[in-house]
Amino acid sequence: MKKDGTNRDIRKNQQQVDANGNKVGNNRPDVQWTDKDGVRHYQEYDHNPASSLKHAEEIMKNDPSGIVHLENLD
């Protein structure tokens, strides 16, 4: 996420929403935001790579136009 003030609607551990703010699905990304172009981003942090992929699949099912960022924690 850029720290230049262009991101908006930043949420931490909230219900997943699409770029229009509509609730989608039941997945709860760790951090999500909308960039200056209106694209929704979802950041997931997991210790298990398989869990990360499962979460990414669920997010993309709920919001196909979003971008998922995965980070595995050691």
N, C-alpha and C positions, 0 to 999 in steps of 0.2 A: 504494500500500500504506500503510495507516495505521500510524503508529509509536506505537500505544498499548498494545502488548503483546498484542493479541487475535489476531494472525496466528501461524500455526504451520507447521511443515514447510516452511520457506523453503529454496529450493534455487537455486543459481546454476550455469547451464550444466551441468545434469544431464539424465539421461534423463527424458522426460516421464512423469509418473505422474498417475493420477486422484486424486480426493479421498480415496479409501481407501488410497492408497499403492501401487496396482497399476501395474506398468509398462504403458504404452500407446504403441503406435506407435514410430517411429524418430526423430521430430522432437525437437530439443533446444532448448527455449525458453531465452532469456537468463536470466530470473528467473521462478520460479513459487512460489506460496504458497497456503495454505488460510486463508480468513478465519474469523471467529468463527461463521459460520453453516454452515461446512463446504463452502463453494463454493471450487473451485480456480480460481486466477487465473494467467494466463500473460502475462508482459511480454516483448515482442519489440522489439529495436532493430535497425534496418536503415538503410542508406544509400539503398536503392532501394525506392520505394513498391510496385512490383510484387512484389518479394521479400517484403515485409511481408505483403501480401495472400496470397501463396502459403503462407507459414508459418502465417498465421491459419487458412486453409482446412484445412491438415493438422492443426493442433491441434484444431480443432472436430470434424474427422472422428474423431479419436482420443478426444476427451472432449467430447461435445455439451453437457454441463451446465456446462462451464467458461466462464470469461470471458476474452477475449483483449484485451490492451491493446497498441496499436501506437504506436511512436514512431519517426519518420523522422529520421535524423541528416543534417545538412547537411555 
